[in-house]
Amino acid sequence: MLADCCTADLKLPRTGAKVVVPPTFSIIDDPVTALQVILSFAKLARENRLRTVEIDHSRMQVCDLAANAVLDLVASELSTEARQRGSKIRFFGRYPIPTHLKRFVQCIGIVKQLSIAHEVPSPEEKNGVRVFDKRKRHYHDPVDPTQADFKSRVAVDFVDHINGCLNDHGRALTPAAVHKLCVYIGEILGNAEDHAGFEDWTIQGYLDNAVNTPMCEIAIFNFGASIAETLTGLPADSYTWRQISSYVLMHRGAKLFRAGWRERDLLTLIALQGNVSSKNRSEKDTRGQGTVDLIEFFQKVYEECAKDSGEAAKMAILSGSTHILFDGKYRLSGSPERGKVIAFNAENTLYKQPDSSYVKSLGTLKFPGTIISIRFPLSTTSTVALGVNRNEPNRD
């Protein structure tokens, strides 16, 4: 699927490929460059019978978990397909120069994903590092309805990972917060299965406590239909299309759509609002809250991080060819009855065009699915989103 999204005309030796990771390799900070690297590698992997692959991280200075996770998945799939053919691919590469980024590549990156035994970090090198890594592909829910399905178990384990990250800094989620975050993550993973039409999702988490400002990173991504493609495929008389069509018609009538602001970008933005889901059939249905709740979670994270850290909390959602950035400037607001809105403009209205610095069209570049990338700093004084100090009484 990734290879199909690459429009570049690539001409490299048919038996070998070199992937040069750029200085900034991040879905949050530079989605265009990150996607170009990932899609080009995917196309080379599909169209050539590769025998060697070099992945050069030596220039990488800034990265996020999501960009690396998708690139590593391409390499992992390539290795798996070669084994299934009875052949083998030799992978080699160069580490980033910064020590903490080398540790990142070893603990959660390509070294881990390809199980390169002689490069696995020692227990001392991994000390202070927390890793979470789960993927579901072509699995089926259990027949026994009393047994928790895979995504529910993963959601619980992931929240345990986040709580462990907080524990490292003298904090913890309240029992109520644990339950809420499990629900949020469970719905997001459920959306990946129900909406995308292709059951393949990954969720990762990473924290390195050895750096001066530890950054908790989260990456969730799935392959399949994009958010906009899912909404575009709805019948004109469906509840959800009738719910959102006024925004589309207004933008069409006002001739707001152009190269940098397309209907698919608006649909992606609309899908982030409260109570909007292609699975809803009436106003009584409550699907479509998972992403909204995650945005609220991020807002609380941002508030805590802004108090005492020079590092900013950021989140990005990339779906299809639309990229949306969250950094605390624009906020989700509104009432539960009317639905919560984040429109990325001063008036916070979906009838107007959003700030192009925050909602971007990626043009012909496209990711076949949806990526959520989050990173936020942790410190001993941060209560971090829904959580309280372990020594404080629990409260909802």
C-alpha positions in Angstrom: 0.0 0.0 0.0 2.8 2.4 0.8 4.5 1.7 -2.5 1.4 2.6 -4.4 1.5 6.0 -2.9 5.0 6.8 -4.2 4.9 8.9 -7.3 8.6 9.5 -7.6 10.5 7.9 -10.5 13.2 6.0 -8.7 16.2 4.6 -10.5 18.6 2.6 -8.3 20.5 -0.7 -8.7 18.0 -3.5 -8.6 19.8 -5.6 -6.0 20.6 -2.9 -3.5 19.1 0.2 -1.9 20.3 2.9 0.5 17.9 4.8 2.7 19.3 8.1 3.9 17.4 9.3 6.9 17.2 13.1 6.9 18.4 15.4 9.8 14.7 15.9 10.8 12.8 12.7 10.4 9.4 13.4 12.0 5.7 13.2 11.2 5.2 16.0 13.7 7.9 18.4 12.5 8.4 17.6 8.8 5.8 15.2 7.4 6.6 15.9 3.8 10.3 14.8 4.0 9.4 11.8 6.3 6.7 10.6 3.9 9.0 11.0 0.9 11.7 8.8 2.5 9.2 6.1 3.6 7.3 5.9 0.4 10.4 5.8 -1.8 11.8 3.0 0.3 8.5 1.1 0.1 8.5 1.5 -3.7 12.1 0.3 -4.0 11.3 -2.7 -1.8 8.4 -3.8 -3.9 9.7 -3.2 -7.4 13.2 -4.7 -6.9 14.5 -8.0 -5.7 16.8 -6.5 -3.1 19.7 -8.4 -1.7 21.2 -5.6 0.5 19.6 -2.6 2.2 21.6 0.2 3.9 19.8 2.4 6.3 21.9 5.5 7.2 20.8 7.3 10.3 24.1 9.3 10.6 22.5 12.6 9.7 19.5 12.3 12.0 19.3 14.9 14.7 15.6 15.2 15.3 13.0 12.4 15.0 9.7 11.2 16.3 8.6 7.7 17.0 6.0 7.5 14.3 8.2 8.3 11.3 10.8 5.7 12.5 8.1 3.1 13.2 6.6 3.2 9.7 10.1 3.1 8.1 11.1 0.2 10.3 7.8 -1.6 9.4 8.7 -1.4 5.7 12.1 -3.0 6.4 10.5 -5.7 8.6 8.0 -6.6 6.0 10.7 -6.7 3.4 12.7 -9.1 5.5 9.7 -11.3 6.2 8.8 -11.5 2.5 12.3 -12.5 1.6 12.3 -15.3 4.2 9.0 -16.6 2.7 10.6 -16.8 -0.7 13.5 -18.7 0.8 16.0 -15.9 0.3 17.7 -13.4 2.6 18.4 -9.7 2.6 21.5 -8.3 4.3 20.7 -5.1 6.3 23.4 -2.8 7.4 23.6 0.9 8.3 25.0 3.7 10.3 23.8 5.0 13.7 22.9 8.6 14.5 25.7 10.5 16.2 23.8 11.6 19.3 24.0 8.9 21.9 20.3 9.0 22.9 19.3 8.6 19.2 21.6 5.6 18.8 19.9 4.1 21.9 16.5 4.9 20.3 17.4 3.0 17.1 18.6 0.1 19.2 15.8 -0.1 21.7 12.7 0.6 19.5 14.1 1.1 16.0 15.4 -1.0 13.2 17.7 -3.0 15.5 14.8 -4.2 17.5 12.4 -4.6 14.6 14.9 -6.8 12.6 16.1 -8.6 15.7 19.8 -7.8 14.9 21.3 -9.8 17.8 24.8 -8.4 17.8 23.5 -4.8 18.0 21.0 -5.3 20.8 21.9 -2.9 23.7 23.1 -4.3 26.9 20.9 -4.1 30.1 23.1 -1.2 31.2 22.5 0.7 28.0 18.7 0.0 28.2 18.5 1.1 31.8 15.9 3.9 32.1 14.3 3.1 28.8 10.7 2.1 28.5 9.3 0.5 25.3 5.9 -0.5 24.2 5.3 -2.2 20.8 2.2 -4.0 19.6 0.9 -4.7 16.1 -2.3 -6.4 14.9 -2.5 -7.7 11.3 -5.2 -10.0 9.9 -6.3 -11.3 13.3 -9.8 -12.1 14.2 -11.7 -11.4 17.4 -12.1 -14.4 19.7 -15.2 -16.5 19.4 -15.7 -16.5 23.2 -17.4 -13.2 24.0 -16.2 -13.3 27.6 -12.6 -13.2 26.5 -11.1 -9.8 26.1 -10.3 -9.1 22.4 -6.8 -8.3 21.4 -7.2 -4.5 21.0 -8.8 -4.3 24.5 -5.8 -6.1 26.1 -3.4 -3.9 24.1 -5.2 -0.8 25.3 -4.9 -1.9 29.0 -1.2 -2.8 28.5 -0.5 0.5 26.8 -2.1 2.5 29.6 0.1 0.5 32.0 3.1 1.6 30.0 2.1 5.2 30.2 1.5 4.9 33.9 5.0 3.3 34.2 6.5 6.3 32.5 4.7 8.6 34.9 5.8 6.5 37.9 9.4 7.1 36.8 8.8 10.8 37.6 6.9 10.4 40.8 3.4 10.5 39.3 0.6 8.2 38.5 -2.8 8.2 36.8 -5.8 8.0 39.0 -8.0 4.9 38.7 -10.6 7.0 36.9 -7.9 8.3 34.5 -6.7 4.7 33.8 -10.2 3.7 32.8 -10.7 6.7 30.6 -7.5 6.3 28.8 -8.2 2.6 28.2 -11.5 3.6 26.6 -9.9 6.3 24.4 -7.2 4.0 23.1 -9.6 1.2 22.7 -11.9 3.3 20.5 -9.0 4.6 18.4 -7.8 1.0 17.8 -11.4 0.1 17.1 -11.7 2.9 14.6 -8.6 1.5 12.9 -10.4 -1.8 12.4 -13.9 -0.6 11.7 -13.3 2.4 9.4 -10.1 1.6 7.5 -11.3 -1.6 5.7 -7.9 -3.2 6.3 -7.0 -4.7 9.7 -3.5 -3.6 10.3 -2.5 -1.3 13.1 0.5 -0.6 15.3 0.8 1.2 18.6 4.2 2.1 20.2 5.5 4.0 23.1 9.0 5.1 24.1 10.6 6.9 27.0 14.3 7.5 27.6 14.9 8.6 31.2 18.7 9.1 30.6 18.3 12.4 28.7 18.1 15.8 30.3 14.4 16.2 29.4 12.8 12.8 29.0 10.2 12.8 26.2 7.3 10.4 26.4 6.5 9.4 22.8 3.4 7.7 21.4 2.8 6.4 17.8 -0.4 4.9 16.6 -1.0 4.1 12.9 -3.0 1.9 10.7 -3.2 1.1 7.0 -6.3 1.2 4.9 -8.8 3.9 4.0 -8.0 7.5 5.1 -10.4 9.5 7.3 -11.5 11.5 4.2 -12.0 8.4 2.1 -14.2 6.9 4.7 -16.5 9.9 4.9 -16.5 10.4 1.1 -17.8 6.8 0.8 -20.9 7.5 2.9 -24.3 7.6 1.1 -25.7 11.1 0.6 -28.7 10.2 2.8 -26.7 8.8 5.7 -27.0 10.4 9.1 -23.3 11.4 9.3 -23.2 12.9 5.8 -26.3 15.0 6.6 -24.6 16.0 9.8 -21.5 17.3 8.1 -22.7 18.3 4.6 -23.5 21.9 5.5 -19.8 22.6 6.0 -18.8 21.0 2.7 -21.6 22.9 0.8 -20.6 26.2 2.4 -17.0 25.8 1.4 -17.9 24.8 -2.1 -20.4 27.7 -2.5 -17.9 30.2 -1.2 -15.2 28.8 -3.5 -12.8 28.3 -0.6 -11.4 25.1 -1.9 -8.1 25.4 -3.8 -4.8 23.6 -4.1 -3.8 24.1 -0.5 -7.3 23.6 1.0 -9.3 20.7 -0.5 -12.5 19.0 0.4 -10.6 16.0 1.7 -8.8 18.3 4.1 -12.1 19.7 5.4 -13.5 16.2 5.8 -10.4 15.1 7.8 -10.8 18.1 10.1 -14.6 17.6 10.5 -13.9 14.0 11.6 -12.0 15.2 14.6 -15.0 16.9 16.1 -17.2 15.5 18.8 -19.8 12.9 17.9 -18.7 12.6 14.2 -18.3 9.0 13.0 -19.2 7.2 9.8 -20.6 4.4 12.1 -23.2 6.7 13.7 -26.8 6.1 12.6 -28.6 8.7 14.7 -28.0 11.4 17.3 -28.2 8.7 20.0 -25.1 7.0 18.7 -21.9 8.1 20.5 -19.1 6.8 18.2 -16.5 9.4 17.2 -15.4 10.4 20.7 -12.1 8.5 20.9 -10.0 11.0 18.9 -11.8 13.9 20.6 -11.0 12.5 24.0 -7.4 11.9 23.0 -7.2 15.6 21.9 -8.5 16.6 25.3 -6.0 14.3 26.9 -3.3 16.1 24.9 -4.6 19.5 25.9 -4.2 18.6 29.6 -0.7 17.2 28.9 0.2 20.5 27.1 -1.1 22.6 30.1 1.1 20.6 32.5 4.2 20.6 30.3 4.0 24.4 29.6 4.3 25.1 33.3 7.9 24.0 33.8 9.5 22.7 30.7 11.3 24.4 27.9 10.3 21.5 25.6 6.9 21.7 23.9 4.2 19.0 23.9 3.1 18.3 20.3 0.7 16.0 18.5 0.0 15.4 14.8 -2.6 13.5 12.9 -1.7 12.5 9.3 -4.4 10.8 7.3 -4.2 10.4 3.6 -2.7 13.6 2.3 -3.8 15.8 5.2 -1.6 16.8 8.1 -3.0 18.4 11.3 -0.7 19.8 14.0 -1.6 20.3 17.7 0.7 22.4 19.9 -1.7 24.1 22.3 -2.4 27.3 20.3 -5.9 26.1 19.1 -8.0 24.2 21.5 -11.0 21.9 21.5 -14.0 23.7 23.1 -17.8 23.6 23.3 -20.4 21.7 25.2 -21.1 18.0 25.4 -24.7 18.7 24.2 -23.7 20.6 21.0 -20.4 18.7 20.5 -16.9 19.9 21.0 -15.1 21.7 18.2 -11.5 22.5 17.2 -11.5 24.4 13.9 -8.0 25.8 14.0 -9.1 29.4 13.4 -9.7 32.4 15.7 -13.5 32.0 15.6 -13.3 28.2 16.1 -15.8 27.6 13.3 -15.8 25.0 10.7 -17.5 27.3 8.3 -14.2 29.2 7.9 -10.8 28.0 6.6 -8.4 26.8 9.2 -4.9 28.2 9.9 -2.8 26.7 7.1 0.2 26.4 9.5 -1.8 23.8 11.4 -4.0 22.1 8.8 -2.0 21.3 5.7 -2.6 19.7 2.4 0.4 17.5 1.5 -0.5 17.7 -2.2 0.2 14.5 -4.1 1.9 12.9 -1.1 -0.3 10.4 0.6 -0.2 7.9 3.5 -2.5 5.0 3.0 -4.2 5.2 6.4 -3.8 7.3 9.5 -0.9 8.2 11.8 -1.2 9.7 15.3 2.1 11.0 16.7 2.5 12.4 20.2 5.4 13.6 22.3 5.5 15.4 25.6 8.2 16.1 28.2 8.1 14.6 31.7 9.5 16.1 34.8 9.2 15.5 38.5 6.8 18.4 38.9 4.5 17.4 36.0 1.1 15.9 36.9 0.6 15.0 33.2 -2.9 14.8 32.0 -5.5 13.3 34.2 -2.9 12.1 36.7 -1.9 13.1 40.2 1.0 12.5 42.4 1.1 9.0 43.9 1.1 10.5 47.4 -2.0 12.6 46.7 -5.5 11.3 47.2 -7.2 9.9 44.1 -10.0 12.0 42.6 -12.0 11.8 39.4 
